[in-house]
Amino acid sequence: MPSLSTLIDNFNAGSLGPEWGNSYGGTAVVGGRARVPCTTDYAGCQTGYAWTLAGASFFVQVPTAPAAGGAAAEAYFAVTVQGAVAGTRVGFSMNAVSGLLRCVSETDYWDDAAVELTYDPVAHLFLRLVEDGVNLTWDTSPDGSTWTTRRTLATPAWIVADAEACALDMSAHRDSGTADYAEFDLVNTLSNGAVWTASADLSAQTTLGAAALVAASATAALGADSSLTAAPVLSAHVAAALSGEARLTAVSADTEIPEVAELSAGDWDLYIEQGATFVQEFVVDDDPDFTWEGWTARSQIRSEASEAGELLLDLTPYLEIIGGTIRVAVPAAVTGTLTRNGRWDLEVVNGPTVVRLLNGRAVVSPEVTR
């Protein structure tokens, strides 16, 4: 169930990624932003209908809005989550002719009860939707950090019913006048450096002795990013003492993406015993001379995969780079403070370049503390 909380893009890869496979009307990446033409045709940067808003949140920056430019009644941009039934959607729309930003929950493409605000391109630079299992909220922000709630509504039933069947659509259109465009950026991220993610075939299996406290196994098939000529493979084993070693296999590819981006291995879930020391190592094992020289590592566990998520644990102080290995070692006293599951990621940073190696669930088991 791909949650919209996990959709992350700052459009610095030079072209639209495969997650935006339903884009239409000449949408393209220009200058590190998704540029959507605002003409008498319709255009949009759109995902496939495979995403979930229930229990999720997302935000996006809108740095460029269309001008009225001689339009008769409408010249707009919109950020909406669309349901399986045409015309059923929630989100934001801004009409440059009226100068209004509308917070909408539409049926048949309209909402008579929409909350309307006089559009301020500074105060409303970032737009966010949050669904918490009870209510849906519309928020705006000038910086992506400080948010103001503009509307709260009991969650429409279709949002739950259409799990795995929603699409995020960032669109623009005008009825007449001078053609221009809207631009969208920073989807669920405030990092405007070069961020690359990739996915690969992933398998995990456990080899547990009698002393093991937890046994787990999982397999998953993840599609490779289009920029990769071959999918890297991540394999791992977890030992009885709750230590583990994940192996990242690099591949070569003719690409402008930094070499380490070929190590991006996609989804990987952490299973943490509350109150037990947690140790995990991620090793590049196909090149004995590889090191992370020049790179630093960072990692967090949040309640959801966005800046809006509550920070449950900053793993960065517990990371250590040793040659080609990234090691995380979290003391028992620290894991004992974890009381809920969340989402985690592991990134490496070199100057303005950020490469996300892994992301996934962080699952906390209370068996030790019990």
TORSE-860110 format. One line per field, with one value per residue (C-alpha): x, y, z. Coordinates in nm, 3 decimals, m for minus. Example, Ala and Ser with C-alpha at 12.3 -4.5 7.8 and 13.67 -1.06 7.14 Angstrom:
u = 1.230_1.367
v = m0.450_m0.106
w = 0.780_0.714
This chain:
u = 0.000_0.210_0.136_0.156_0.376_0.649_0.639_0.952_1.087_1.272_1.290_1.668_1.727_1.671_1.354_1.031_1.069_0.851_0.623_0.490_0.394_0.049_0.182_0.023_0.004_0.376_0.479_0.858_1.137_1.295_1.555_1.492_1.116_0.816_0.688_0.324_0.204_m0.096_m0.269_m0.617_m0.524_m0.498_m0.163_m0.049_0.226_0.040_0.118_m0.051_m0.375_m0.199_m0.146_m0.310_m0.408_m0.567_m0.335_m0.092_0.019_0.210_0.326_0.451_0.603_0.441_0.711_0.548_0.177_0.009_m0.079_m0.428_m0.278_m0.603_m0.798_m1.174_m1.271_m0.991_m0.617_m0.535_m0.303_m0.432_m0.282_m0.534_m0.560_m0.800_m1.017_m1.127_m1.447_m1.385_m1.441_m1.397_m1.090_m0.948_m0.680_m0.606_m0.678_m0.573_m0.742_m0.533_m0.842_m1.029_m0.712_m0.850_m0.691_m0.963_m0.937_m1.166_m1.333_m1.500_m1.767_m1.833_m1.545_m1.692_m1.727_m1.988_m1.846_m1.483_m1.281_m1.153_m0.847_m0.702_m0.397_m0.061_0.232_0.457_0.230_0.089_0.417_0.383_0.057_m0.013_m0.289_m0.299_m0.535_m0.516_m0.782_m1.054_m1.012_m0.860_m0.678_m0.556_m0.244_m0.029_0.322_0.572_0.871_0.757_0.820_0.563_0.210_m0.129_m0.442_m0.694_m0.966_m1.059_m1.317_m1.429_m1.245_m1.458_m1.539_m1.389_m1.039_m1.041_m1.235_m0.991_m0.675_m0.418_m0.639_m0.566_m0.346_m0.168_m0.226_m0.048_m0.215_m0.273_m0.518_m0.660_m0.968_m0.797_m0.517_m0.140_0.003_0.242_0.300_0.289_0.590_0.593_0.885_0.993_0.738_0.773_1.128_1.294_1.627_1.696_2.028_2.056_1.848_1.841_1.655_1.647_1.488_1.592_1.510_1.529_1.530_1.585_1.612_1.701_1.945_1.857_2.008_1.847_1.923_1.735_1.444_1.278_1.250_1.145_1.164_1.044_1.074_0.971_1.013_1.081_1.107_1.440_1.463_1.485_1.828_1.981_2.102_2.078_1.913_2.142_2.066_2.038_2.061_2.086_2.096_2.017_2.208_2.087_2.236_2.016_2.305_2.286_2.468_2.304_2.504_2.470_2.591_2.699_2.651_2.794_2.583_2.639_2.472_2.541_2.416_2.703_2.844_2.709_2.354_2.387_2.386_2.035_1.856_1.502_1.284_1.436_1.250_1.415_1.297_1.401_1.363_1.252_1.505_1.767_2.085_2.026_2.314_2.293_2.565_2.529_2.827_2.931_3.079_3.139_3.430_3.695_3.845_3.519_3.500_3.257_3.542_3.400_3.048_2.861_2.556_2.230_1.917_1.592_1.282_0.966_0.599_0.552_0.780_0.765_0.896_0.553_0.609_0.699_1.067_1.072_1.449_1.741_1.968_2.248_2.446_2.451_2.590_2.954_3.127_3.407_3.555_3.277_3.051_2.782_2.714_2.425_2.449_2.172_2.211_1.939_1.867_1.777_1.569_1.378_1.240_1.078_0.709_0.563_0.637_0.744_0.923_1.299_1.551_1.926_2.097_2.456_2.558_2.849_2.820_2.492_2.442_2.209_2.159_1.890_2.017_1.730_1.389_1.108_0.925_1.076_0.895_0.933_0.876_0.819_0.903_1.224_1.069_0.776
v = 0.000_0.299_0.583_0.938_1.005_0.804_0.998_1.216_1.423_1.751_1.713_1.751_1.430_1.609_1.430_1.301_0.974_0.668_0.756_1.042_0.806_0.959_1.309_1.481_1.798_1.862_1.853_1.839_1.902_2.243_2.394_2.141_2.192_2.017_2.269_2.230_2.437_2.662_2.680_2.620_2.252_2.056_1.958_1.798_1.616_1.305_0.974_0.651_0.556_0.335_0.558_0.592_0.911_0.732_0.770_0.974_1.329_1.509_1.860_2.042_2.378_2.591_2.849_2.966_3.022_3.115_3.480_3.589_3.698_3.789_3.481_3.530_3.329_3.095_3.053_2.810_2.561_2.276_2.020_1.742_1.379_1.215_0.917_0.628_0.810_1.094_1.436_1.311_1.479_1.678_1.942_2.299_2.514_2.874_3.083_3.384_3.558_3.555_3.565_3.294_2.980_2.719_2.426_2.176_1.840_1.795_1.572_1.607_1.857_2.112_2.189_2.445_2.446_2.511_2.737_3.033_3.244_3.547_3.392_3.499_3.343_3.389_3.268_2.991_2.880_2.528_2.333_2.022_1.764_1.545_1.250_1.116_0.844_1.083_1.417_1.565_1.896_2.155_2.346_2.623_2.737_2.998_2.771_2.408_2.406_2.633_2.537_2.705_2.490_2.639_2.374_2.062_1.813_1.466_1.232_1.154_0.782_0.743_0.819_0.494_0.299_0.406_0.296_0.202_0.366_0.739_0.967_1.290_1.546_1.882_2.056_2.386_2.524_2.851_2.927_3.198_3.454_3.428_3.082_3.044_2.772_2.659_2.504_2.248_2.140_1.980_1.703_1.577_1.708_2.037_1.924_2.096_1.922_1.641_1.355_1.021_0.713_0.380_0.045_m0.308_m0.672_m0.717_m1.028_m1.079_m1.396_m1.480_m1.728_m1.757_m1.965_m2.080_m1.752_m1.543_m1.341_m1.265_m1.460_m1.289_m1.334_m1.126_m1.100_m0.822_m0.736_m0.373_m0.227_m0.075_0.297_0.378_0.532_0.198_m0.048_m0.329_m0.363_m0.370_m0.643_m0.609_m0.921_m0.948_m1.186_m1.121_m1.308_m1.430_m1.139_m0.898_m0.785_m0.798_m0.725_m0.596_m0.616_m0.357_m0.464_m0.186_m0.189_0.026_0.249_0.532_0.811_1.152_1.030_0.986_0.636_0.574_0.628_0.288_0.147_0.275_m0.043_0.068_m0.062_m0.212_m0.254_m0.225_m0.460_m0.319_m0.491_m0.230_m0.237_m0.441_m0.322_m0.288_m0.335_m0.333_m0.302_m0.209_m0.324_m0.265_m0.605_m0.622_m0.374_m0.440_m0.094_0.098_0.345_0.616_0.870_1.221_1.110_1.138_0.934_1.042_0.858_0.922_0.740_0.950_0.877_0.923_0.974_1.352_1.658_1.677_1.345_1.339_1.264_0.937_0.884_1.053_0.762_0.984_0.992_0.611_0.581_0.505_0.479_0.224_0.200_0.062_m0.015_0.196_0.069_0.165_0.068_0.187_0.118_m0.068_0.241_0.427_0.156_0.135_0.482_0.373_0.309_0.312_0.206_0.458_0.515_0.540_0.630_0.614_0.880_0.967_1.328_1.485_1.864_1.946_1.586_1.359_0.993_0.794_0.437_0.279_0.359_0.159_0.073_0.083_m0.188_m0.184_m0.505_m0.479_m0.841_m0.764_m0.496_m0.724
w = 0.000_m0.118_0.120_m0.010_0.294_0.118_m0.210_m0.207_m0.497_m0.540_m0.919_m0.930_m1.125_m1.460_m1.565_m1.417_m1.232_m1.296_m1.004_m1.220_m1.499_m1.559_m1.631_m1.928_m2.137_m2.179_m1.814_m1.778_m1.530_m1.590_m1.359_m1.083_m1.075_m1.228_m1.484_m1.585_m1.885_m1.816_m2.154_m2.293_m2.293_m1.968_m1.816_m1.496_m1.309_m1.197_m1.031_m1.122_m0.946_m0.693_m0.390_m0.049_0.135_0.433_0.732_0.526_0.466_0.195_0.119_m0.190_m0.269_m0.542_m0.629_m0.954_m1.009_m1.338_m1.401_m1.501_m1.833_m2.005_m1.897_m1.894_m1.585_m1.484_m1.493_m1.217_m1.061_m0.847_m0.610_m0.558_m0.457_m0.698_m0.611_m0.829_m0.933_m1.178_m1.023_m0.666_m0.519_m0.228_m0.224_m0.323_m0.628_m0.696_m0.964_m1.067_m1.207_m0.875_m0.665_m0.438_m0.298_m0.238_0.005_m0.163_m0.110_m0.445_m0.589_m0.961_m0.979_m0.735_m0.364_m0.258_0.095_m0.001_0.226_0.023_0.107_m0.065_m0.228_m0.087_m0.278_0.027_0.307_0.087_m0.071_0.075_0.074_0.284_0.327_0.640_0.701_1.058_1.051_1.168_0.996_0.685_0.728_0.479_0.587_0.438_0.521_0.405_0.467_0.495_0.871_1.037_0.933_0.961_0.939_0.696_0.695_0.890_0.766_0.871_0.637_0.330_0.312_m0.035_0.096_0.293_0.030_m0.243_m0.065_m0.330_m0.594_m0.555_m0.765_m0.676_m0.951_m0.973_m1.264_m1.447_m1.704_m1.837_m2.045_m2.255_m2.247_m2.253_m2.197_m1.905_m1.644_m1.283_m1.112_m0.831_m0.614_m0.284_m0.251_0.108_0.140_0.229_0.085_m0.245_m0.303_m0.551_m0.408_m0.584_m0.485_m0.658_m0.593_m0.658_m0.600_m0.226_m0.014_0.353_0.553_0.908_1.049_1.414_1.689_2.009_2.183_1.931_2.060_1.728_1.406_1.086_0.714_0.425_0.051_m0.181_m0.546_m0.623_m0.973_m1.068_m1.136_m1.505_m1.463_m1.367_m1.629_m1.379_m1.043_m0.741_m0.492_m0.118_0.091_0.465_0.756_1.119_1.388_1.724_1.917_1.724_1.512_1.138_0.821_0.504_0.185_m0.088_m0.430_m0.664_m1.039_m1.314_m1.535_m1.779_m1.587_m1.441_m1.105_m0.857_m0.842_m0.495_m0.621_m0.782_m0.428_m0.358_m0.263_m0.190_0.091_0.403_0.730_1.072_1.347_1.683_2.019_2.272_2.556_2.368_2.197_1.824_1.580_1.201_0.938_0.573_0.369_0.009_m0.065_m0.441_m0.443_m0.177_m0.233_m0.190_0.097_0.202_0.210_0.174_0.272_0.599_0.696_0.855_0.959_1.144_1.258_1.224_1.276_0.901_0.602_0.590_0.769_0.932_1.103_1.472_1.526_1.721_1.720_1.549_1.457_1.326_1.655_1.650_1.295_1.224_0.886_0.870_0.521_0.304_0.599_0.762_1.113_1.338_1.706_1.937_2.311_2.500_2.709_2.391_2.223_2.550_2.481_2.154_2.210_1.858_1.504_1.243_0.913_0.876_0.611_0.564_0.356_0.271_0.217_0.033_0.008_m0.169_m0.284_m0.088_m0.180_m0.005_0.031_0.221_0.364_0.515_0.834_1.180_1.376_1.754_1.952_2.330_2.411_2.601_2.821_2.893
